[in-house]
Amino acid sequence: MKKNIIRLLSIACLFIFTACSETKKTEKETATVEQKIVITDELIDELGITNRDSLSAASKRALQWPQDLGNEWFIQFSDLKPLKGDLAYEEGVVRRDPSAVIKENGKYYVWYSKSVGPSQGFGGDIENEKVFPWDRCDIWYATSEDGETWKEEGLAVARGEKGTYDDRSVFTVEIMKFEDKYYLCYQTVKSPYNVRVKNQVGLAWSNSPNGPWTKSEEPILSPADNGVWKGEEQNRFLVEKKGDFDSHKVHDPCIIPYKGKFYLYYKGEQMGEKITFGGRQIRHGVAIADNPLGPYVKSPYNPISNSGHEICVWPYNDGIAALITTDGPEKNTIQWSPDGINFEIMSVIPGVSAHAIGLDRSADNEKEPTEILRWGLSHIYNNGDYQSIMSFTSERKTTHAAKGEKAK
């Protein structure tokens, strides 16, 4: 009995010592966090805080914001503007997801997804009809001398033969020029296009923007193979294991030459995707290669965003900038990374009118952080079945004034 009492007292003392140690550790950590907040009179005045001794959670967050971050990343998009010529809206035709615009031989070039006919969704005959507007697409291209009136030049990359990984659709294309060669990366789908289909990313290359294009025999990027569907029903929300952020789909590829390597940025969709406090669970990832043709290896740091939809990235100040839109808790932000992987929010901007942005790669993207967003291409849903390509503009917003009031 005596031995048991001594043992119990020893255990109790151990618990008390551990609890005290954890309390001191927590207090020390809290003090460390508090020490990082330098509260000056100027900062209190700038943030409009009433009492420095009574700080709300919001005030504490505000005090930790980067104080040297100005408004050079803050912009506002204008309404979309219709294009002229062959890229004007055409009933019965889908033209969407424009690539970046490049300028070659005195002309602008753009590539895009093109299909015809209405979409029936998954309730129709998926073997013979279109599931989505981007279903049964091929990649076409057009040229323009002024960026407003466009001439459709023809087919660039077609769907593959039956049984190949890209036999159903090739779409959402992006262009990269490197050392006088041209590279198109794009999404692919293999038939049948059902709810649980796992699309991949293909690549084509050419010595000329006018082609001909050589396609990769195999995809250069595929979804993670670590999710587990629940049952056999065609339901993408039923899972036993969700897997990585890109266990279902890899979308919207864009390759950027960066620091002697090639960074393939892409959007991931997860099996069993949920709606969270920020909307859909959409995040971005990156895969890196030593050669434009690959192999591309996914970064162990993926996902590299908490939000997003279509990929919109550009080099700036020896790093990579990104426009994050549509989905997730950090949507409608512009972010920047010093290494192409670790992104921080640089500005939170008003709702973005431009979707599936095709950047103007001929712009001087080093002039200022958002110079490349001054003009470019986008698309619009003219109705439920058909889309057309439009142009967008944006401007920096540095002041706010009422009508008749002189801005600072």
C-alpha positions in Angstrom: 0.0 0.0 0.0 2.8 2.4 1.0 4.6 1.7 -2.3 1.4 2.4 -4.3 0.9 5.7 -2.5 4.4 6.8 -3.1 4.0 5.8 -6.8 0.8 7.8 -7.1 2.4 10.9 -5.5 5.4 10.6 -8.0 3.0 10.4 -11.0 1.1 13.4 -9.6 4.2 15.4 -9.2 5.3 14.5 -12.7 2.0 15.8 -14.1 2.3 19.0 -12.1 5.8 19.6 -13.3 4.9 18.9 -17.0 1.8 21.2 -16.8 4.0 24.0 -15.3 6.6 23.5 -18.0 3.9 23.6 -20.7 2.4 26.7 -19.2 5.8 28.5 -19.0 6.5 27.3 -22.6 3.1 28.7 -23.8 3.7 32.0 -21.9 7.2 32.2 -23.5 5.8 31.6 -27.0 3.1 34.2 -26.4 5.6 36.7 -25.2 7.7 36.0 -28.3 4.7 36.7 -30.6 3.8 39.8 -28.7 7.4 41.1 -28.9 7.2 40.9 -32.7 4.5 43.6 -32.6 6.1 47.0 -32.4 3.4 49.4 -31.4 4.2 53.0 -32.2 2.1 56.1 -31.9 2.2 56.5 -35.7 1.0 52.9 -36.2 -1.8 53.3 -33.7 -2.9 56.5 -35.5 -2.6 54.9 -38.9 -4.8 52.0 -37.9 -7.3 54.0 -35.9 -6.9 51.9 -32.8 -8.6 53.3 -29.7 -6.6 51.8 -26.9 -3.3 50.1 -27.3 -3.9 48.2 -24.0 -7.2 46.7 -25.2 -6.5 45.1 -28.6 -9.2 43.1 -30.4 -8.2 40.1 -32.5 -8.7 42.2 -35.6 -6.3 44.9 -34.2 -3.7 42.3 -33.4 -3.8 41.0 -37.0 -3.6 44.5 -38.4 -0.6 45.3 -36.3 1.2 42.3 -37.8 0.5 43.4 -41.4 3.6 44.4 -43.4 3.9 48.1 -42.8 6.1 48.7 -45.8 3.6 47.2 -48.2 2.2 50.1 -50.4 -0.6 50.1 -53.0 1.5 49.3 -56.0 -0.1 45.9 -56.3 -3.6 47.2 -56.0 -5.6 47.3 -59.2 -9.1 47.4 -60.6 -10.4 45.6 -63.7 -12.6 47.2 -66.3 -15.6 45.6 -68.0 -14.8 43.1 -70.8 -14.8 44.4 -74.3 -15.9 42.3 -77.4 -13.4 41.5 -80.0 -13.8 42.1 -83.8 -13.2 39.9 -86.8 -13.2 36.1 -86.5 -13.2 36.2 -82.7 -16.4 38.1 -82.4 -19.2 36.0 -80.8 -20.6 33.3 -83.2 -23.8 31.5 -82.4 -23.2 27.8 -82.1 -19.5 28.1 -81.6 -17.4 27.9 -78.4 -14.2 29.9 -78.2 -12.8 30.1 -74.7 -9.7 29.9 -72.5 -7.4 32.1 -74.5 -3.7 31.5 -74.0 -1.2 34.3 -73.3 -0.8 36.7 -76.2 2.7 36.8 -77.8 3.9 39.1 -80.5 5.8 37.6 -83.5 6.5 39.0 -86.9 4.7 42.2 -86.1 1.5 40.3 -85.2 -0.2 39.2 -82.0 -0.8 35.4 -81.6 -3.3 33.7 -79.4 -4.4 30.0 -79.0 -7.7 28.9 -77.6 -10.2 26.0 -77.1 -12.8 25.6 -79.8 -15.8 23.4 -80.1 -19.3 23.5 -81.7 -22.8 22.6 -80.5 -24.6 22.8 -77.1 -23.6 21.0 -73.9 -25.9 18.3 -72.4 -24.1 17.7 -69.1 -23.7 14.2 -67.5 -27.4 13.5 -67.8 -27.2 13.2 -71.6 -25.5 10.7 -73.9 -21.9 11.1 -72.9 -20.7 8.8 -75.7 -22.1 11.0 -78.5 -22.9 14.5 -77.0 -20.9 17.2 -75.2 -20.7 17.1 -71.5 -19.2 20.7 -71.1 -18.5 23.6 -73.4 -14.8 22.5 -73.2 -15.7 19.0 -74.2 -14.8 17.7 -77.7 -12.5 20.7 -78.2 -9.5 21.2 -80.4 -6.9 24.0 -80.1 -7.1 26.7 -82.7 -5.2 30.0 -83.1 -5.7 33.5 -84.4 -3.6 36.6 -85.2 -4.1 40.3 -85.0 -2.2 43.5 -85.8 -3.9 45.6 -83.2 -5.2 43.2 -80.5 -8.8 44.1 -81.4 -9.6 42.7 -84.8 -8.6 39.0 -85.1 -8.2 36.6 -88.0 -8.7 32.9 -87.2 -5.8 31.1 -88.8 -6.9 27.5 -88.2 -6.3 24.3 -86.3 -3.1 24.1 -84.2 -3.5 20.9 -82.1 -6.2 18.3 -82.6 -7.6 15.6 -80.4 -5.8 12.2 -80.6 -6.9 9.0 -82.2 -9.4 6.8 -80.3 -7.8 5.1 -77.4 -5.1 7.7 -76.8 -5.0 9.8 -73.6 -6.3 12.9 -75.5 -8.9 11.4 -77.7 -11.9 13.2 -76.2 -10.7 16.8 -75.8 -7.7 19.1 -75.8 -8.3 22.5 -74.3 -7.3 25.3 -71.9 -4.0 26.0 -73.7 -1.0 28.1 -72.7 1.9 29.2 -74.9 5.6 29.5 -73.9 8.4 30.7 -76.2 11.9 29.6 -75.3 15.1 29.8 -77.4 13.2 30.3 -80.7 10.9 27.3 -80.1 7.3 27.4 -79.1 5.5 25.2 -76.6 1.8 24.6 -76.0 0.7 22.9 -72.8 -3.0 22.0 -72.4 -5.5 19.8 -70.6 -6.6 16.5 -72.1 -9.4 14.1 -71.5 -9.8 10.5 -72.6 -13.2 9.0 -73.4 -15.6 8.3 -71.8 -16.0 11.8 -70.2 -17.8 10.7 -67.0 -17.9 12.3 -63.6 -14.9 10.5 -62.2 -12.7 10.9 -65.2 -9.1 12.0 -64.4 -7.8 14.4 -67.0 -4.1 15.0 -67.7 -1.8 17.6 -69.3 -0.3 17.3 -72.7 2.4 19.2 -74.6 3.1 20.2 -78.2 6.1 22.0 -79.7 7.0 23.7 -83.0 9.7 25.8 -84.6 7.1 28.4 -85.7 4.0 29.9 -84.1 2.2 28.7 -87.2 3.1 25.1 -86.7 3.2 22.3 -87.5 3.1 21.0 -83.9 4.5 17.8 -82.6 2.5 16.3 -79.7 3.9 14.4 -76.7 3.0 10.7 -76.9 2.3 10.6 -73.2 1.0 13.2 -70.8 3.5 15.4 -69.0 1.4 15.7 -65.8 -1.2 13.5 -64.2 -3.4 13.6 -61.1 -2.0 12.1 -57.8 -2.8 8.5 -57.6 -3.5 8.3 -53.8 -7.2 8.9 -53.5 -9.8 6.1 -53.2 -13.3 6.3 -54.6 -16.1 4.9 -52.6 -18.2 2.4 -54.5 -18.7 2.3 -58.3 -21.3 5.1 -58.6 -20.3 8.0 -60.8 -20.2 10.5 -57.9 -17.1 12.6 -57.4 -18.0 13.4 -53.8 -18.0 9.8 -52.5 -14.6 8.8 -51.4 -12.9 6.6 -48.8 -9.7 8.7 -49.0 -9.4 12.1 -50.6 -5.7 12.0 -51.5 -3.6 15.0 -52.5 -5.0 18.4 -53.5 -4.7 17.2 -57.2 -6.0 13.6 -56.8 -8.8 14.1 -59.2 -7.8 16.6 -61.9 -4.8 18.7 -63.1 -6.1 21.8 -64.9 -5.0 25.1 -66.5 -1.3 24.4 -67.1 1.2 27.2 -67.6 5.0 26.8 -68.1 7.3 29.6 -67.0 11.1 29.5 -67.6 12.6 30.4 -64.2 16.1 30.3 -62.8 17.4 27.8 -65.4 14.4 25.4 -65.0 10.8 25.2 -66.2 8.0 25.7 -63.7 4.7 24.1 -64.7 2.0 25.8 -62.6 -1.4 24.1 -62.5 -4.7 24.0 -60.8 -5.6 20.9 -58.7 -9.0 19.4 -58.0 -9.3 16.9 -55.2 -11.4 13.8 -55.0 -14.3 14.4 -52.7 -13.9 18.1 -53.1 -15.8 20.1 -50.4 -17.3 23.6 -50.1 -15.4 25.4 -47.3 -15.7 28.8 -45.7 -14.0 30.1 -48.8 -15.9 28.2 -51.4 -14.6 25.3 -53.5 -11.4 23.5 -52.4 -9.3 24.7 -55.4 -5.5 25.0 -55.0 -2.5 25.4 -57.2 0.6 23.3 -57.5 3.9 23.4 -59.4 6.0 20.7 -61.2 9.6 21.4 -62.2 11.7 20.2 -65.0 15.2 20.8 -66.4 14.0 20.6 -70.0 10.8 22.1 -71.6 9.8 18.6 -72.6 10.1 17.2 -69.1 10.1 15.1 -67.1 8.1 17.3 -64.7 8.4 16.5 -61.0 5.8 17.8 -58.6 7.1 20.0 -55.8 7.0 18.4 -52.3 5.7 21.8 -51.1 2.5 21.4 -53.1 -0.1 22.8 -52.8 1.4 26.3 -53.1 -1.8 28.2 -52.8 -4.9 28.0 -50.6 -7.2 29.3 -53.3 -7.5 30.0 -57.0 -9.0 28.8 -60.2 -7.3 29.4 -63.6 -3.6 29.9 -63.5 -2.3 33.4 -64.1 1.4 33.8 -63.3 4.2 36.0 -64.5 7.9 36.8 -63.6 8.5 39.9 -61.5 11.5 41.1 -59.5 13.4 37.8 -59.7 10.3 36.0 -58.4 6.9 34.9 -59.6 3.6 36.8 -59.2 0.2 35.2 -59.4 -3.4 36.5 -59.7 -5.6 34.2 -57.5 -9.4 34.3 -58.4 -12.8 32.7 -58.0 -12.4 30.0 -55.3 -11.1 29.7 -51.8 -10.5 31.9 -48.8 -7.7 33.9 -50.5 -9.5 34.6 -53.8 -9.3 38.0 -55.4 -5.7 38.5 -54.3 -2.4 39.1 -56.1 0.4 37.2 -54.6 4.2 37.1 -55.1 6.9 34.5 -54.3 10.7 35.1 -54.2 11.3 31.5 -55.2 8.3 30.5 -57.3 6.9 28.3 -54.5 6.3 30.3 -51.3 3.6 32.9 -52.1 2.5 35.8 -49.9 -0.5 38.1 -50.4 0.5 41.5 -51.8 -3.0 43.0 -52.4 -6.7 42.1 -52.1 -8.5 43.5 -55.1 -12.1 44.1 -56.1 -14.0 41.3 -57.9 -12.1 40.2 -61.0 -14.3 40.6 -64.2 -11.7 38.8 -66.4 -11.6 35.0 -66.2 -9.3 32.5 -67.8 -6.9 35.4 -68.4 -4.5 35.5 -71.4 -1.7 37.7 -70.4 0.1 40.1 -72.8 3.6 38.5 -72.7 4.9 41.3 -74.9 4.4 43.7 -72.0 7.3 45.0 -69.8 6.4 42.9 -66.7 9.3 44.4 -64.8 8.1 48.0 -65.2 5.8 47.6 -62.2 4.3 44.6 -60.5 1.0 44.6 -62.4 2.0 46.1 -65.7 1.4 42.8 -67.5 -2.3 43.0 -66.4 -3.0 46.4 -68.2 -4.4 44.6 -71.3 -5.1 41.0 -72.3 -7.7 38.5 -73.3 -10.4 36.7 -71.3 -13.7 34.9 -72.1 -17.3 35.4 -71.3 -20.4 33.1 -71.1 -22.7 34.5 -73.8 -25.2 31.9 -72.6 -25.2 28.5 -71.0 -23.9 26.8 -74.1 -21.5 29.2 -75.9 -18.6 31.4 -74.9 -16.6 34.0 -76.8 -13.2 35.6 -76.2 -13.1 39.2 -75.0 -10.5 41.7 -74.1 -9.9 43.3 -70.6 -8.0 46.2 -69.2 -7.0 47.2 -65.7 -5.5 50.2 -63.9 -3.7 50.9 -60.7 -5.9 52.4 -58.0 -3.9 54.6 -55.6 -6.5 57.2 -54.4 -10.1 57.5 -53.5 -12.1 60.7 -53.9 -15.7 61.7 -54.1 -17.1 63.4 -57.2 -15.7 66.9 -57.4 -13.2 66.2 -54.7 -9.5 66.7 -55.5 -7.6 63.4 -54.9 -4.3 63.5 -53.1 
